[in-house]
Amino acid sequence: MVVDVVTLFPEYFSGPLNCSVLARAQVAGALRVRLWNLRDFTPDKHGKVDDTPYGGGPGMVLRPEPFFAAVAALAPPEGTPVILLTPQGEPLTQRRAAALAKQERIVVLCGHYEGVDERVRGRLATEELSIGDYVLSGGEPAALVLIDAVARLLPGVLGNEASPEEESFSTGLLEYPQYTRPAEYAGLEVPEVLRRGHHAEVRRWRRKEALRRTYLRRPELLPRAALTEEDRQLLAEIIEELSETT
Ligand SMILES: C[S@@+](CC[C@H](N)C(=O)[O-])C[C@H]1O[C@@H](n2cnc3c(N)ncnc32)[C@H](O)[C@@H]1O
């Protein structure tokens, strides 16, 4: 997959792109990230890319021309997602990341200052994504979040070391609690069922704890999760157990 990032700060990406999963994904040839400096596409001879907002108000707004020129120069094939990062966009979800991981190429536009001229949103971007209900100074951290969430889903990137299918949100639920050695730490024990290692019991325990965690922390996820008859029974057990402890 090729990810073209249009940004005022290409240098922002050098550390994160060169370690851990993102570095491995690039070495393996599954991911290629190309960084494009917005300033290289401005018609302004001083490299200016922003201007004051029409109507007045604080801060500066990024002009439309450099974004249009950058995307024209990249010439993405018809159907390529051109994603504007903005706190006003659709929330980035695991489902959206999985859909984007099927693309051969995506273009990511990073804003800065007070944001980006509205015509970029209306004409150039095919979608707008937000990484959460808070405001960042620029789209760069959001682009890294997006690239990481997508890259780890590309075939071969995680190898055998982790399975994205079981992780939080992939099944529509939060993931079950994880433990490793030692079996007892500071008086806290690893649940016995995990230490016994009986495959079917471990599977049932994990499913039940994933349901419990989701029910307690993110109940709004449950109506959209694909629950089996067994899941419904486990949920009923959980609700019964909770009512006994209150
Ligand atoms: C300071 S923000 C602009 C916020 C804008 N004035 C508003 O109120 O919606 C500057 C840039 O950071 C990026 N950004 C900020 N928060 C974001 C978020 N939650 N998700 C994605 N991008 C974000 C966007 O690219 C945005 O153009």
The ligand as a Gaussian input file, in Angstrom:
#p B3LYP/6-31G(d) Opt

LIG

0 1
 C       -6.055000      23.353000      15.382000
 S       -6.748000      22.186000      14.254000
 C       -8.063000      23.123000      13.523000
 C       -9.360000      22.957000      14.223000
 C      -10.480000      23.734000      13.589000
 N      -10.323000      25.160000      13.788000
 C      -11.802000      23.298000      14.199000
 O      -12.229000      23.901000      15.193000
 O      -12.389000      22.320000      13.713000
 C       -5.539000      22.102000      12.995000
 C       -5.514000      20.804000      12.201000
 O       -5.227000      19.722000      13.052000
 C       -5.837000      18.538000      12.548000
 N       -6.646000      17.953000      13.630000
 C       -6.909000      18.517000      14.824000
 N       -7.636000      17.714000      15.599000
 C       -7.857000      16.595000      14.889000
 C       -8.553000      15.387000      15.155000
 N       -9.193000      15.182000      16.291000
 N       -8.575000      14.431000      14.195000
 C       -7.936000      14.638000      13.015000
 N       -7.252000      15.755000      12.713000
 C       -7.213000      16.727000      13.631000
 C       -6.650000      18.934000      11.326000
 O       -5.912000      18.594000      10.162000
 C       -6.803000      20.425000      11.493000
 O       -6.936000      21.083000      10.266000

